[in-house]
Amino acid sequence: MLNLSKAEEFIKPEANCLASYILEMLTAIHVNDFKQSFAHLPQDPYLEGGYRFRRLSHFKVDGDRLTKLPHRRLFQSREHNPLLGDVVREYAELDDELIQLEDFQRLIWEFFQFCQLCSTSQEIGVHQIRTTASSEKLGNPAPEGIHRDGVDVVGIFSVDRHGIGGGETHLYKTKDTPPAFSKVLNPGEFLVFRDEQYFHYTSPVNATTDEMGTRDVFVLTCPGLFPPDEA
């Protein structure tokens, strides 16, 4: 069990969860402290191409206490994920060293402030994802296309972009209309939105040099996404 760091810089957002998305720069979080943990993520075995790497852990917030929950698998219905829907997926847990970082706990606390506005759940899933690109192959952060996750609240926190172009994040009111939001998320930027209100998508990334390019993000959801027998 961990104590959540309630930094003075983080003020509970006075926002209506029905209003719109929230985009903020979390200057109090030092993204450089996260970078090393992305360097040894396991490859995502459920996607062809070997361009995505991933870990996943689940947490519960109770007052100022953050508890890491026992290992749980990932599941989305085919309605929300036409590519990997109805597939029970197994990912390694986040590294303990990362979880112990004060800035990582601050990120969860910041996200939970929005969750309290829009959800009754105290459970948060944290996906640590690296998408790579080379001169010969694009990386696709959202191979399922424009989609919803099937949760209450989604947060995308950008940690690093190295040697890549593209990777623009879009929010859509409907799949058939132009995006209501379009932006490349730079390191330290945090986009939070209500899943029921917006579809989302991130465009492919391309390498801008002969070396491997990388896009590193945390995707947070409230609640997590569990198989029916684990919900």
C-alpha positions, -999 to +999 in steps of 0.1 A: +000+000+000+013+034-010+005+070+001-006+091-028+014+123-031-011+152-030+010+179-046-001+215-041+004+221-079-025+196-085-058+212-079-089+192-083-103+203-117-135+223-116-149+207-147-182+191-156-175+156-170-201+162-196-186+194-208-156+185-230-121+171-230-093+184-207-058+190-220-032+201-194+006+203-192+017+185-160+049+206-154+052+191-118+058+157-132+093+149-144+089+127-175+126+119-177+122+098-146+098+075-166+119+071-197+142+042-186+112+020-177+100+021-213+133+007-226+126-028-215+088-033-221+078-067-233+066-070-269+028-071-273+022-107-284-013-100-297-002-077-326+017-086-358+046-065-368+065-063-335+061-026-332+042-023-299+055-030-264+033-030-233+027-035-196-005-032-176-013-028-139-044-020-119-048+002-088-074+012-063-076+047-047-091+049-013-087+083+003-050+091+001-041+055-002-030+039-035-032+001-035-018-020-064-044-047-071-036-084-079-028-093-115-058-090-138-061-097-175-074-073-202-106-078-221-126-057-245-157-067-264-157-068-302-181-039-301-153-016-288-123-034-304-129-050-337-093-061-340-088-078-306-123-078-292-134-109-272-098-119-268-085-123-232-051-107-231-023-112-206+003-085-200+032-083-176+028-059-146+044-025-144+078-026-127+078-020-090+105+006-093+083+026-116+053+023-093+073+035-063+082+068-081+065+098-065+058+113-099+040+081-111+018+082-081+011+119-087+000+110-122-026+085-109-038+110-083-043+137-110-062+112-132-084+101-102-095+137-097-113+135-131-126+100-124-143+113-092-162+138-114-174+112-139-173+077-123-182+059-091-153+035-096-121+037-075-102+013-098-078+026-124-060+006-151-026+019-162-013+008-196+024+015-203+028+015-241+057+020-265+050+022-303+081+020-325+087+029-361+116+023-385+125+035-420+108+004-433+078+001-411+052+025-396+040+020-360+003+021-353-007+033-318-044+025-325-046-005-349-083-009-340-091+024-357-115+050-344-129+035-312-141+037-277-126+017-248-158+008-230-149+026-197-160+058-180-129+080-183-097+078-204-064+096-199-034+097-223-002+110-208+027+116-232+061+107-218+084+108-248+086+112-286+120+103-302+128+103-338+092+102-351+066+121-370+029+116-369+011+102-339-016+128-338-044+121-313-080+128-324-113+129-305-145+125-325-181+131-315-191+104-341-171+082-364-185+100-394-177+136-385-144+156-385-125+154-352-134+178-324-098+177-312-065+170-331-031+174-316+003+157-313+007+152-275+041+164-264+059+151-234+042+162-202+008+168-218-022+149-204-055+145-224-085+133-204-120+127-217-152+108-210-152+077-231-189+078-237-187+113-251-158+108-276-144+082-299-106+084-301-078+075-324-040+082-328-025+082-363+005+060-372+040+072-365+069+072-389+106+073-383+123+106-392+158+092-392+175+058-401+173+049-364+143+034-346+118+060-335+096+056-304+064+070-289+060+064-252+027+070-233+007+060-203-030+053-210-052+054-179-087+041-177-114+043-150-123+016-144-101-011-158-111-036-185-115-071-172-128-104-185-164-111-174-153-137-148-129-112-132-151-081-132 
